[in-house]
Amino acid sequence: MIGAQNTSVADAQCMQFIATAVNETVNVIGVGYTKCINAADEALGDIVLSYYGSIGALEQTASNATLLDVFRGENVFYTPDNIVAKLRQRLTDHTYDVPTITGELKSQYIGLIANLTAIRNSYIGCMTDTELAFRNYIPLAQQQLSMICGGEVSIPEN
């Protein structure tokens, strides 16, 4: 936009100021894009930590549902009734845990999908807003070039 100007008509120093302003605006837009990326990264990191924390707690609950530890401290030949009693108790204790764990896992999954969708939407919105900020600046730079510097907006041919 600026490099193709006729410097006998347009003020060269003025065009340099506009070129500098455009370059700095591009840098500011780069900061905006970086902020969008960093915000998405931080939100994703928080969600992953939270999700794995919740899943870890559920995993701990599920791993407490071991079966063979009922043999610890028992003799299969001398105290089989103790082992059978422990197995029955284990069955009673964990009959209700399986649906709870399954329900909680499904709830965690649905929550994760919702959170990831929200992060994606925020990211897209942020990037779009940043791009629009730059697009809104371009007409101002074009006006400054023509009205203040006396240059013309021309698109160079290839």
DSSP file (Angstrom, degrees, kcal/mol; ACC not computed):
  #  RESIDUE AA STRUCTURE BP1 BP2  ACC     N-H-->O    O-->H-N    N-H-->O    O-->H-N    TCO  KAPPA ALPHA  PHI   PSI    X-CA   Y-CA   Z-CA
    1    1 A M              0   0    0      0, 0.0   153,-0.3     0, 0.0   151,-0.1   0.000 360.0 360.0 360.0 -41.2    0.0    0.0    0.0
    2    2 A I    >   +     0   0    0      1,-0.1     3,-1.6     2,-0.1   150,-0.1   0.841 360.0  63.9 -94.5 -36.2    2.8    2.4    0.9
    3    3 A G  T 3  S+     0   0    0      1,-0.3    -1,-0.1    12,-0.0    12,-0.0   0.734  97.7  57.3 -64.2 -23.4    5.7    1.3   -1.1
    4    4 A A  T 3  S+     0   0    0    150,-0.2    -1,-0.3     2,-0.1     2,-0.1   0.238  81.2 124.6 -93.5  14.2    4.1    2.0   -4.5
    5    5 A Q    <   -     0   0    0     -3,-1.6     2,-0.9     1,-0.1   146,-0.1  -0.422  67.4-119.8 -79.2 148.5    3.4    5.7   -3.8
    6    6 A N    >>  -     0   0    0      1,-0.1     4,-2.7    -2,-0.1     3,-1.5  -0.783  22.9-160.2 -82.8 106.7    4.6    8.5   -6.0
    7    7 A T  T 34 S+     0   0    0     -2,-0.9     5,-0.3     1,-0.3    -1,-0.1   0.610  85.4  67.6 -71.5 -10.6    6.8   10.5   -3.6
    8    8 A S  T 34 S+     0   0    0      1,-0.1    -1,-0.3     3,-0.1     3,-0.1   0.761 115.3  28.1 -76.6 -22.5    6.6   13.6   -5.7
    9    9 A V  T <4 S+     0   0    0     -3,-1.5     2,-0.2     1,-0.1    -2,-0.2   0.823 118.5  59.2 -99.6 -45.1    2.9   13.8   -4.8
   10   10 A A  S  < S-     0   0    0     -4,-2.7     2,-0.6     1,-0.1   140,-0.2  -0.613  90.3-109.0 -92.7 147.2    2.8   12.1   -1.4
   11   11 A D     >  -     0   0    0    138,-2.5     4,-2.3    -2,-0.2     5,-0.2  -0.636  25.0-154.4 -75.1 116.2    4.8   13.3    1.7
   12   12 A A  H  > S+     0   0    0     -2,-0.6     4,-2.0    -5,-0.3    -1,-0.2   0.889  92.0  48.9 -63.0 -43.0    7.5   10.7    2.2
   13   13 A Q  H  > S+     0   0    0      1,-0.2     4,-2.0     2,-0.2    -1,-0.2   0.917 111.2  50.7 -64.9 -41.5    7.9   11.3    5.9
   14   14 A C  H  > S+     0   0    0      1,-0.2     4,-2.1     2,-0.2    -2,-0.2   0.916 109.9  50.3 -60.8 -43.5    4.2   11.1    6.5
   15   15 A M  H  X S+     0   0    0     -4,-2.3     4,-2.8     1,-0.2    -1,-0.2   0.861 107.5  54.3 -64.3 -34.9    4.1    7.8    4.6
   16   16 A Q  H  X S+     0   0    0     -4,-2.0     4,-2.6     2,-0.2    -1,-0.2   0.898 106.8  51.2 -65.4 -38.9    6.9    6.5    6.7
   17   17 A F  H  X S+     0   0    0     -4,-2.0     4,-2.6     2,-0.2    -2,-0.2   0.914 111.8  46.9 -62.8 -41.9    4.9    7.3    9.9
   18   18 A I  H  X S+     0   0    0     -4,-2.1     4,-2.8     2,-0.2    -2,-0.2   0.916 111.0  51.6 -67.0 -41.3    1.9    5.4    8.5
   19   19 A A  H  X S+     0   0    0     -4,-2.8     4,-2.5     2,-0.2    -2,-0.2   0.920 111.9  47.3 -59.7 -42.9    4.1    2.5    7.5
   20   20 A T  H  X S+     0   0    0     -4,-2.6     4,-2.8     2,-0.2     5,-0.2   0.920 112.0  50.1 -63.0 -44.1    5.5    2.4   11.1
   21   21 A A  H  X S+     0   0    0     -4,-2.6     4,-2.3     2,-0.2    -2,-0.2   0.903 111.2  48.7 -62.9 -41.0    2.0    2.7   12.5
   22   22 A V  H  X S+     0   0    0     -4,-2.8     4,-2.4     2,-0.2    -1,-0.2   0.935 112.3  48.3 -64.1 -45.8    0.8   -0.2   10.3
   23   23 A N  H  X S+     0   0    0     -4,-2.5     4,-2.0     1,-0.2    -2,-0.2   0.912 112.8  48.0 -61.5 -42.2    3.8   -2.4   11.3
   24   24 A E  H  X S+     0   0    0     -4,-2.8     4,-2.4     2,-0.2    -1,-0.2   0.873 109.3  53.5 -67.0 -35.6    3.2   -1.6   15.0
   25   25 A T  H  X S+     0   0    0     -4,-2.3     4,-2.6     2,-0.2    -1,-0.2   0.907 106.6  52.2 -64.6 -40.5   -0.5   -2.4   14.6
   26   26 A V  H  X S+     0   0    0     -4,-2.4     4,-2.1     1,-0.2    -2,-0.2   0.912 109.5  50.3 -59.9 -41.4    0.5   -5.7   13.2
   27   27 A N  H  X S+     0   0    0     -4,-2.0     4,-1.8     2,-0.2    -2,-0.2   0.906 110.0  49.5 -63.5 -40.9    2.7   -6.3   16.2
   28   28 A V  H  X S+     0   0    0     -4,-2.4     4,-2.1     1,-0.2    -2,-0.2   0.900 109.5  51.4 -65.1 -40.0   -0.2   -5.4   18.5
   29   29 A I  H  X S+     0   0    0     -4,-2.6     4,-2.7     1,-0.2    -1,-0.2   0.886 106.2  55.7 -63.6 -37.1   -2.5   -7.8   16.7
   30   30 A G  H  X S+     0   0    0     -4,-2.1     4,-2.4     1,-0.2    -1,-0.2   0.889 105.7  51.2 -60.0 -39.1    0.2  -10.4   17.2
   31   31 A V  H  X S+     0   0    0     -4,-1.8     4,-2.5     2,-0.2    -2,-0.2   0.912 109.0  51.8 -62.5 -41.6    0.1   -9.8   20.9
   32   32 A G  H  X S+     0   0    0     -4,-2.1     4,-2.1     2,-0.2    -2,-0.2   0.927 110.1  47.3 -61.0 -45.7   -3.7  -10.2   20.7
   33   33 A Y  H  X S+     0   0    0     -4,-2.7     4,-2.3     1,-0.2    -1,-0.2   0.911 111.3  51.8 -62.3 -41.5   -3.4  -13.6   18.9
   34   34 A T  H  X S+     0   0    0     -4,-2.4     4,-2.9     1,-0.2    -1,-0.2   0.902 107.9  51.8 -62.1 -40.7   -0.8  -14.7   21.4
   35   35 A K  H  X S+     0   0    0     -4,-2.5     4,-2.7     2,-0.2    -1,-0.2   0.895 108.7  51.6 -62.4 -39.4   -3.2  -13.8   24.3
   36   36 A C  H  X S+     0   0    0     -4,-2.1     4,-2.2     2,-0.2    -2,-0.2   0.936 112.6  45.0 -61.4 -46.0   -5.9  -15.8   22.6
   37   37 A I  H  X S+     0   0    0     -4,-2.3     4,-2.5     1,-0.2    -2,-0.2   0.924 114.3  48.3 -64.4 -45.3   -3.6  -18.8   22.4
   38   38 A N  H  X S+     0   0    0     -4,-2.9     4,-2.8     2,-0.2     5,-0.2   0.893 110.4  51.3 -64.4 -40.1   -2.3  -18.5   25.9
   39   39 A A  H  X S+     0   0    0     -4,-2.7     4,-2.5     2,-0.2    -1,-0.2   0.921 112.2  46.5 -63.2 -42.7   -5.8  -18.1   27.4
   40   40 A A  H  X S+     0   0    0     -4,-2.2     4,-2.6    -5,-0.2    -2,-0.2   0.907 112.9  50.4 -64.6 -40.7   -6.9  -21.3   25.6
   41   41 A D  H  X S+     0   0    0     -4,-2.5     4,-2.6     2,-0.2    -2,-0.2   0.923 112.2  46.2 -63.6 -44.8   -3.8  -23.1   26.7
   42   42 A E  H  X S+     0   0    0     -4,-2.8     4,-2.5     2,-0.2    -2,-0.2   0.927 114.2  47.8 -64.1 -44.6   -4.3  -22.1   30.4
   43   43 A A  H  X S+     0   0    0     -4,-2.5     4,-2.4    -5,-0.2    -2,-0.2   0.913 112.9  48.7 -63.0 -42.0   -8.0  -23.0   30.3
   44   44 A L  H  X S+     0   0    0     -4,-2.6     4,-2.8    -5,-0.2    -2,-0.2   0.916 110.7  50.8 -63.7 -43.1   -7.2  -26.3   28.7
   45   45 A G  H  X S+     0   0    0     -4,-2.6     4,-2.5     1,-0.2    -2,-0.2   0.913 111.1  48.3 -60.2 -43.5   -4.5  -27.0   31.3
   46   46 A D  H  X S+     0   0    0     -4,-2.5     4,-2.4     2,-0.2    -1,-0.2   0.911 112.9  48.1 -63.6 -42.3   -6.9  -26.2   34.1
   47   47 A I  H  X S+     0   0    0     -4,-2.4     4,-3.2     2,-0.2     5,-0.2   0.921 111.4  49.5 -64.9 -44.1   -9.6  -28.4   32.6
   48   48 A V  H  X S+     0   0    0     -4,-2.8     4,-3.0     2,-0.2     5,-0.3   0.929 112.6  47.4 -62.4 -45.2   -7.2  -31.3   32.1
   49   49 A L  H  X S+     0   0    0     -4,-2.5     4,-2.1     2,-0.2    -1,-0.2   0.925 115.2  45.7 -61.7 -43.6   -5.9  -31.1   35.7
   50   50 A S  H  X S+     0   0    0     -4,-2.4     4,-2.5     2,-0.2    -2,-0.2   0.925 114.3  48.4 -64.6 -44.5   -9.4  -30.9   37.0
   51   51 A Y  H  X S+     0   0    0     -4,-3.2     4,-3.1     1,-0.2     5,-0.2   0.941 113.6  45.5 -63.1 -48.2  -10.6  -33.8   34.8
   52   52 A Y  H  X S+     0   0    0     -4,-3.0     4,-2.5    -5,-0.2    -1,-0.2   0.843 111.2  54.4 -67.2 -30.7   -7.7  -36.0   35.7
   53   53 A G  H  X S+     0   0    0     -4,-2.1     4,-1.9    -5,-0.3    -1,-0.2   0.932 112.7  42.6 -63.7 -45.0   -8.1  -35.1   39.4
   54   54 A S  H  X S+     0   0    0     -4,-2.5     4,-2.2     2,-0.2    -2,-0.2   0.923 116.1  47.5 -66.5 -44.5  -11.7  -36.2   39.2
   55   55 A I  H  X S+     0   0    0     -4,-3.1     4,-3.1     1,-0.2    -1,-0.2   0.885 109.2  55.5 -64.6 -37.5  -11.0  -39.3   37.2
   56   56 A G  H  X S+     0   0    0     -4,-2.5     4,-2.5    -5,-0.2    -1,-0.2   0.899 107.0  49.4 -61.2 -40.7   -8.1  -40.1   39.6
   57   57 A A  H  X S+     0   0    0     -4,-1.9     4,-1.9     2,-0.2    -1,-0.2   0.906 113.7  45.8 -65.4 -40.5  -10.6  -40.0   42.5
   58   58 A L  H  X S+     0   0    0     -4,-2.2     4,-2.7     2,-0.2    -2,-0.2   0.890 111.2  52.9 -67.7 -38.0  -12.9  -42.3   40.7
   59   59 A E  H  X S+     0   0    0     -4,-3.1     4,-3.2     2,-0.2     5,-0.2   0.910 107.4  51.8 -62.0 -41.3  -10.0  -44.5   39.7
   60   60 A Q  H  X S+     0   0    0     -4,-2.5     4,-1.4     2,-0.2    -1,-0.2   0.912 110.1  49.1 -61.6 -41.9   -9.1  -44.8   43.4
   61   61 A T  H  < S+     0   0    0     -4,-1.9    -2,-0.2     1,-0.2    -1,-0.2   0.926 114.3  45.2 -62.0 -44.5  -12.7  -45.7   44.2
   62   62 A A  H >< S+     0   0    0     -4,-2.7     3,-1.6     1,-0.2    -2,-0.2   0.886 110.5  53.2 -67.8 -38.3  -12.6  -48.4   41.5
   63   63 A S  H 3< S+     0   0    0     -4,-3.2     3,-0.5     1,-0.3    -1,-0.2   0.747  97.9  65.1 -72.2 -20.0   -9.2  -49.7   42.5
   64   64 A N  T 3< S+     0   0    0     -4,-1.4    -1,-0.3     1,-0.3     2,-0.2   0.589  83.7  81.4 -72.4  -7.6  -10.4  -50.1   46.0
   65   65 A A    <   +     0   0    0     -3,-1.6    -1,-0.3    -4,-0.2    -2,-0.1  -0.119  64.4 149.8 -89.5  37.9  -12.7  -52.7   44.5
   66   66 A T        -     0   0    0     -3,-0.5    -3,-0.0    -2,-0.2    -2,-0.0  -0.305  31.1-164.3 -67.5 157.6  -10.0  -55.4   44.5
   67   67 A L  S >  S+     0   0    0      2,-0.1     3,-1.3     3,-0.0    -1,-0.1   0.777  75.3  56.0-111.9 -42.9  -11.2  -58.9   44.9
   68   68 A L  G >  S+     0   0    0      1,-0.3     3,-1.7     2,-0.1     4,-0.2   0.584  83.9  82.6 -78.5  -8.2   -8.3  -61.1   45.8
   69   69 A D  G >  S+     0   0    0      1,-0.3     3,-1.3     2,-0.2    -1,-0.3   0.644  72.3  80.3 -70.9  -9.4   -7.2  -59.1   48.9
   70   70 A V  G <  S+     0   0    0     -3,-1.3    -1,-0.3     1,-0.3    -2,-0.1   0.690  85.3  61.7 -66.1 -15.7   -9.8  -61.0   50.8
   71   71 A F  G X  S+     0   0    0     -3,-1.7     3,-2.0    -4,-0.1    -1,-0.3   0.665  77.7 110.3 -82.8 -16.4   -7.3  -63.8   50.9
   72   72 A R  T <  S+     0   0    0     -3,-1.3     3,-0.1     1,-0.3    -3,-0.0  -0.367  89.4   7.9 -63.6 133.0   -4.7  -61.7   52.9
   73   73 A G  T 3  S+     0   0    0      1,-0.3     2,-0.3    -2,-0.1    -1,-0.3   0.511 113.1 102.4  76.6   4.5   -4.3  -63.0   56.4
   74   74 A E    <   -     0   0    0     -3,-2.0     2,-0.5     8,-0.0    -1,-0.3  -0.810  66.3-136.0-118.2 159.4   -6.4  -66.0   55.7
   75   75 A N     >  -     0   0    0     -2,-0.3     4,-3.0     1,-0.1     8,-0.2  -0.971  12.3-147.6-113.9 119.2   -5.7  -69.7   55.1
   76   76 A V  T  4 S+     0   0    0     -2,-0.5    -1,-0.1     1,-0.2     7,-0.0   0.758  99.0  38.3 -61.3 -23.7   -7.7  -71.1   52.2
   77   77 A F  T  4 S+     0   0    0      2,-0.1    -1,-0.2     3,-0.1    -2,-0.0   0.811 123.4  37.5 -93.7 -33.0   -7.8  -74.5   53.9
   78   78 A Y  T  4 S+     0   0    0      1,-0.2    -2,-0.2     2,-0.1     3,-0.2   0.852 130.4  22.4 -90.8 -37.5   -8.2  -73.5   57.5
   79   79 A T    >X  +     0   0    0     -4,-3.0     4,-1.3     1,-0.1     3,-0.5  -0.334  67.6 141.4-128.4  53.5  -10.5  -70.5   57.3
   80   80 A P  H 3> S+     0   0    0      0, 0.0     4,-2.5     0, 0.0     5,-0.2   0.834  72.5  61.9 -64.0 -29.6  -12.4  -70.7   54.0
   81   81 A D  H 3> S+     0   0    0      1,-0.2     4,-2.4     2,-0.2     5,-0.2   0.875 100.8  53.0 -64.4 -35.2  -15.6  -69.4   55.7
   82   82 A N  H <> S+     0   0    0     -3,-0.5     4,-2.4     2,-0.2    -1,-0.2   0.907 109.9  48.5 -63.2 -41.0  -13.8  -66.2   56.5
   83   83 A I  H  X S+     0   0    0     -4,-1.3     4,-2.5     2,-0.2    -2,-0.2   0.923 111.7  48.6 -66.0 -44.2  -12.9  -65.8   52.9
   84   84 A V  H  X S+     0   0    0     -4,-2.5     4,-2.4     2,-0.2    -2,-0.2   0.902 111.4  50.5 -62.6 -41.0  -16.4  -66.5   51.7
   85   85 A A  H  X S+     0   0    0     -4,-2.4     4,-2.4     2,-0.2    -1,-0.2   0.908 111.1  48.4 -64.0 -42.0  -17.8  -64.0   54.2
   86   86 A K  H  X S+     0   0    0     -4,-2.4     4,-2.6     2,-0.2    -2,-0.2   0.895 111.0  50.9 -65.2 -39.5  -15.4  -61.3   53.0
   87   87 A L  H  X S+     0   0    0     -4,-2.5     4,-2.3     2,-0.2    -2,-0.2   0.910 111.2  47.8 -64.6 -41.9  -16.3  -62.1   49.4
   88   88 A R  H  X S+     0   0    0     -4,-2.4     4,-2.4     2,-0.2    -2,-0.2   0.911 112.6  48.8 -64.5 -41.3  -20.0  -61.8   50.1
   89   89 A Q  H  X S+     0   0    0     -4,-2.4     4,-2.9     2,-0.2    -2,-0.2   0.910 110.1  51.8 -64.1 -40.9  -19.4  -58.5   52.0
   90   90 A R  H  X S+     0   0    0     -4,-2.6     4,-2.2     2,-0.2    -2,-0.2   0.907 109.2  50.2 -61.1 -42.5  -17.3  -57.2   49.1
   91   91 A L  H  X S+     0   0    0     -4,-2.3     4,-1.2     2,-0.2    -1,-0.2   0.919 112.6  46.5 -62.1 -44.5  -20.1  -58.1   46.7
   92   92 A T  H  X S+     0   0    0     -4,-2.4     4,-0.6     1,-0.2     3,-0.3   0.923 113.3  49.5 -63.4 -44.5  -22.6  -56.2   48.9
   93   93 A D  H  < S+     0   0    0     -4,-2.9     4,-0.3     1,-0.2     3,-0.2   0.864 118.4  37.1 -63.8 -37.2  -20.3  -53.2   49.3
   94   94 A H  H  X S+     0   0    0     -4,-2.2     4,-1.4    -5,-0.2    -1,-0.2   0.482  90.8  86.1-101.5  -3.0  -19.6  -52.8   45.6
   95   95 A T  H  < S+     0   0    0     -4,-1.2    -1,-0.2    -3,-0.3    -2,-0.1   0.888 100.6  38.8 -62.0 -36.7  -22.9  -53.7   44.1
   96   96 A Y  T  X S+     0   0    0     -4,-0.6     4,-1.0    -3,-0.2    -1,-0.2   0.675 107.5  64.9 -87.9 -18.0  -24.0  -50.1   44.5
   97   97 A D  H  > S+     0   0    0     -4,-0.3     4,-3.2     2,-0.2     5,-0.3   0.858  90.2  64.0 -73.8 -35.4  -20.6  -48.5   43.6
   98   98 A V  H  X S+     0   0    0     -4,-1.4     4,-2.7     1,-0.2     5,-0.2   0.937 105.3  42.9 -60.1 -50.6  -20.5  -49.7   40.0
   99   99 A P  H  > S+     0   0    0      0, 0.0     4,-2.7     0, 0.0    -1,-0.2   0.898 115.5  51.3 -62.3 -36.4  -23.6  -47.6   38.9
  100  100 A T  H  X S+     0   0    0     -4,-1.0     4,-2.6     2,-0.2    -2,-0.2   0.943 112.3  44.7 -63.9 -47.5  -22.3  -44.7   40.9
  101  101 A I  H  X S+     0   0    0     -4,-3.2     4,-2.7     2,-0.2     5,-0.2   0.920 114.3  49.8 -63.3 -43.6  -18.9  -44.8   39.3
  102  102 A T  H  X S+     0   0    0     -4,-2.7     4,-2.3    -5,-0.3    -2,-0.2   0.925 112.7  47.2 -61.4 -44.9  -20.4  -45.3   35.8
  103  103 A G  H  X S+     0   0    0     -4,-2.7     4,-2.4    -5,-0.2    -2,-0.2   0.899 112.6  49.1 -63.0 -41.6  -22.7  -42.3   36.3
  104  104 A E  H  X S+     0   0    0     -4,-2.6     4,-2.7     2,-0.2    -2,-0.2   0.889 110.2  51.1 -67.1 -38.9  -19.9  -40.2   37.6
  105  105 A L  H  X S+     0   0    0     -4,-2.7     4,-2.5     2,-0.2    -2,-0.2   0.923 111.4  47.7 -62.8 -43.4  -17.7  -41.1   34.7
  106  106 A K  H  X S+     0   0    0     -4,-2.3     4,-2.7     2,-0.2    -2,-0.2   0.916 112.4  49.6 -63.9 -41.9  -20.4  -40.2   32.2
  107  107 A S  H  X S+     0   0    0     -4,-2.4     4,-2.5     2,-0.2    -2,-0.2   0.911 111.2  49.0 -62.4 -42.9  -21.0  -36.9   34.1
  108  108 A Q  H  X S+     0   0    0     -4,-2.7     4,-2.5     2,-0.2    -2,-0.2   0.904 111.5  50.2 -62.4 -41.3  -17.3  -36.1   34.0
  109  109 A Y  H  X S+     0   0    0     -4,-2.5     4,-2.5     2,-0.2    -2,-0.2   0.934 111.5  47.0 -63.4 -47.2  -17.2  -36.9   30.3
  110  110 A I  H  X S+     0   0    0     -4,-2.7     4,-2.3     1,-0.2    -2,-0.2   0.909 113.5  49.4 -62.1 -41.9  -20.2  -34.7   29.5
  111  111 A G  H  X S+     0   0    0     -4,-2.5     4,-2.6    -5,-0.2    -1,-0.2   0.891 109.6  51.8 -63.5 -39.7  -18.6  -31.9   31.6
  112  112 A L  H  X S+     0   0    0     -4,-2.5     4,-2.8     2,-0.2     5,-0.2   0.930 109.6  48.8 -63.2 -45.6  -15.3  -32.3   29.8
  113  113 A I  H  X S+     0   0    0     -4,-2.5     4,-2.3     1,-0.2    -2,-0.2   0.922 112.6  48.7 -60.4 -44.4  -17.0  -32.0   26.4
  114  114 A A  H  X S+     0   0    0     -4,-2.3     4,-2.2     2,-0.2    -2,-0.2   0.914 112.9  47.6 -62.6 -43.0  -18.9  -28.9   27.5
  115  115 A N  H  X S+     0   0    0     -4,-2.6     4,-2.4     2,-0.2    -2,-0.2   0.911 112.0  48.9 -66.1 -41.9  -15.7  -27.3   28.9
  116  116 A L  H  X S+     0   0    0     -4,-2.8     4,-2.4     2,-0.2    -1,-0.2   0.885 110.9  51.0 -65.1 -37.5  -13.7  -28.1   25.8
  117  117 A T  H  X S+     0   0    0     -4,-2.3     4,-2.7    -5,-0.2    -1,-0.2   0.907 109.9  50.0 -64.6 -41.6  -16.5  -26.6   23.6
  118  118 A A  H  X S+     0   0    0     -4,-2.2     4,-2.4     2,-0.2    -2,-0.2   0.906 110.9  49.1 -64.1 -41.2  -16.5  -23.5   25.8
  119  119 A I  H  X S+     0   0    0     -4,-2.4     4,-2.6     2,-0.2    -2,-0.2   0.929 112.1  48.9 -62.8 -44.8  -12.7  -23.2   25.4
  120  120 A R  H  X S+     0   0    0     -4,-2.4     4,-2.7     1,-0.2     5,-0.2   0.932 112.2  48.0 -60.4 -46.8  -13.0  -23.6   21.6
  121  121 A N  H  X S+     0   0    0     -4,-2.7     4,-2.5     1,-0.2    -1,-0.2   0.895 112.3  48.8 -63.9 -40.4  -15.7  -21.0   21.4
  122  122 A S  H  X S+     0   0    0     -4,-2.4     4,-2.7     2,-0.2    -1,-0.2   0.912 112.0  49.8 -63.6 -42.4  -13.8  -18.5   23.5
  123  123 A Y  H  X S+     0   0    0     -4,-2.6     4,-2.8     2,-0.2     5,-0.2   0.939 112.1  46.5 -62.0 -48.4  -10.7  -19.1   21.4
  124  124 A I  H  X S+     0   0    0     -4,-2.7     4,-2.5     1,-0.2    -2,-0.2   0.918 113.8  49.3 -61.8 -43.2  -12.5  -18.6   18.1
  125  125 A G  H  X S+     0   0    0     -4,-2.5     4,-2.7    -5,-0.2    -2,-0.2   0.916 111.8  48.2 -61.8 -44.0  -14.2  -15.5   19.5
  126  126 A C  H  X S+     0   0    0     -4,-2.7     4,-2.3     2,-0.2    -2,-0.2   0.932 113.6  46.3 -62.5 -47.7  -10.9  -14.0   20.7
  127  127 A M  H  X S+     0   0    0     -4,-2.8     4,-2.3     2,-0.2    -1,-0.2   0.893 113.8  49.2 -64.3 -39.2   -9.2  -14.7   17.4
  128  128 A T  H  X S+     0   0    0     -4,-2.5     4,-2.7    -5,-0.2    -2,-0.2   0.928 110.9  49.2 -65.7 -45.7  -12.1  -13.3   15.4
  129  129 A D  H  X S+     0   0    0     -4,-2.7     4,-2.0     1,-0.2    -2,-0.2   0.897 111.9  49.7 -60.3 -40.5  -12.2  -10.1   17.6
  130  130 A T  H  X S+     0   0    0     -4,-2.3     4,-1.6     2,-0.2    -1,-0.2   0.918 111.3  48.0 -66.0 -43.7   -8.5   -9.6   17.2
  131  131 A E  H  X S+     0   0    0     -4,-2.3     4,-2.7     1,-0.2    -2,-0.2   0.915 110.6  51.9 -62.6 -42.1   -8.7  -10.0   13.4
  132  132 A L  H  X S+     0   0    0     -4,-2.7     4,-2.5     1,-0.2    -1,-0.2   0.866 104.1  57.6 -63.2 -36.0  -11.6   -7.6   13.3
  133  133 A A  H  X S+     0   0    0     -4,-2.0     4,-0.9     2,-0.2    -1,-0.2   0.914 110.7  43.5 -60.0 -41.8   -9.6   -5.1   15.2
  134  134 A F  H >X S+     0   0    0     -4,-1.6     4,-1.5     2,-0.2     3,-0.6   0.926 112.1  52.1 -69.0 -44.3   -6.9   -5.2   12.5
  135  135 A R  H 3< S+     0   0    0     -4,-2.7    -2,-0.2     1,-0.3    -1,-0.2   0.856 107.9  53.0 -61.3 -33.7   -9.4   -5.1    9.7
  136  136 A N  H 3X S+     0   0    0     -4,-2.5     4,-0.6     1,-0.2    -1,-0.3   0.770 106.1  54.6 -71.3 -24.9  -11.0   -2.0   11.3
  137  137 A Y  H <X S+     0   0    0     -4,-0.9     4,-2.3    -3,-0.6     3,-0.3   0.823  92.4  71.5 -76.6 -31.9   -7.6   -0.3   11.4
  138  138 A I  H  X S+     0   0    0     -4,-1.5     4,-2.4     1,-0.2     5,-0.2   0.901  95.8  49.6 -56.3 -47.5   -6.9   -0.8    7.7
  139  139 A P  H  > S+     0   0    0      0, 0.0     4,-2.5     0, 0.0    -1,-0.2   0.877 109.8  53.1 -61.3 -34.3   -9.4    1.8    6.5
  140  140 A L  H  X S+     0   0    0     -4,-0.6     4,-2.6    -3,-0.3    -2,-0.2   0.932 109.3  47.7 -63.7 -45.0   -8.0    4.3    8.9
  141  141 A A  H  X S+     0   0    0     -4,-2.3     4,-2.4     1,-0.2    -1,-0.2   0.896 111.8  50.9 -62.6 -39.4   -4.5    3.8    7.6
  142  142 A Q  H  X S+     0   0    0     -4,-2.4     4,-2.2    -5,-0.2     5,-0.2   0.912 110.6  48.7 -64.9 -41.8   -5.8    4.2    4.0
  143  143 A Q  H  X>S+     0   0    0     -4,-2.5     4,-3.4     2,-0.2     5,-0.6   0.918 111.4  49.7 -63.1 -44.0   -7.6    7.4    5.0
  144  144 A Q  I  X>S+     0   0    0     -4,-2.6     5,-2.0     1,-0.2     4,-1.5   0.916 109.9  52.1 -61.6 -42.3   -4.4    8.8    6.6
  145  145 A L  I  <5S+     0   0    0     -4,-2.4     6,-2.8    -5,-0.2     5,-0.3   0.939 120.8  31.2 -60.0 -47.7   -2.4    7.9    3.6
  146  146 A S  I  <5S+     0   0    0     -4,-2.2     4,-0.4     4,-0.2    -2,-0.2   0.928 127.3  36.8 -80.8 -44.4   -4.7    9.7    1.2
  147  147 A M  I  <5S+     0   0    0     -4,-3.4    -3,-0.2    -5,-0.2    -2,-0.2   0.878 130.4  24.5 -80.0 -37.7   -6.0   12.6    3.3
  148  148 A I  I  <<S+     0   0    0     -4,-1.5    -3,-0.2    -5,-0.6    -4,-0.1   0.879 131.5  33.9 -95.2 -45.0   -3.0   13.5    5.3
  149  149 A C  S   <S-     0   0    0     -5,-2.0  -138,-2.5    -4,-0.1    -3,-0.2   0.661  97.8-125.5 -89.5 -16.3    0.0   12.3    3.3
  150  150 A G        +     0   0    0     -4,-0.4    -4,-0.2    -5,-0.3    -3,-0.1   0.679  64.3 134.1  80.1  16.4   -1.5   12.9   -0.2
  151  151 A G        -     0   0    0     -6,-2.8     2,-0.4    -7,-0.2    -1,-0.2  -0.382  51.1-123.2 -91.5 175.0   -0.9    9.4   -1.3
  152  152 A E        -     0   0    0   -151,-0.1     2,-0.8    -2,-0.1  -146,-0.0  -0.928  16.2-123.1-119.5 143.7   -3.3    7.1   -3.2
  153  153 A V        +     0   0    0     -2,-0.4     2,-0.4   -11,-0.1  -151,-0.1  -0.768  45.1 163.1 -84.3 117.1   -4.4    3.7   -2.2
  154  154 A S        -     0   0    0     -2,-0.8  -150,-0.2  -153,-0.3    -2,-0.0  -0.996  36.5-136.2-138.1 143.2   -3.5    1.3   -5.0
  155  155 A I        -     0   0    0     -2,-0.4    -2,-0.0  -151,-0.0     2,-0.0  -0.876  31.3-125.5 -98.0 117.8   -3.2   -2.4   -5.1
  156  156 A P        -     0   0    0      0, 0.0     2,-0.2     0, 0.0  -152,-0.0  -0.330  21.8-124.4 -64.6 142.8    0.0   -3.4   -7.0
  157  157 A E              0   0    0      1,-0.1     0, 0.0    -2,-0.0     0, 0.0  -0.608 360.0 360.0 -85.2 148.5   -0.5   -5.7  -10.0
  158  158 A N              0   0    0     -2,-0.2    -1,-0.1     0, 0.0     0, 0.0   0.454 360.0 360.0 -81.5 360.0    1.4   -9.0  -10.1
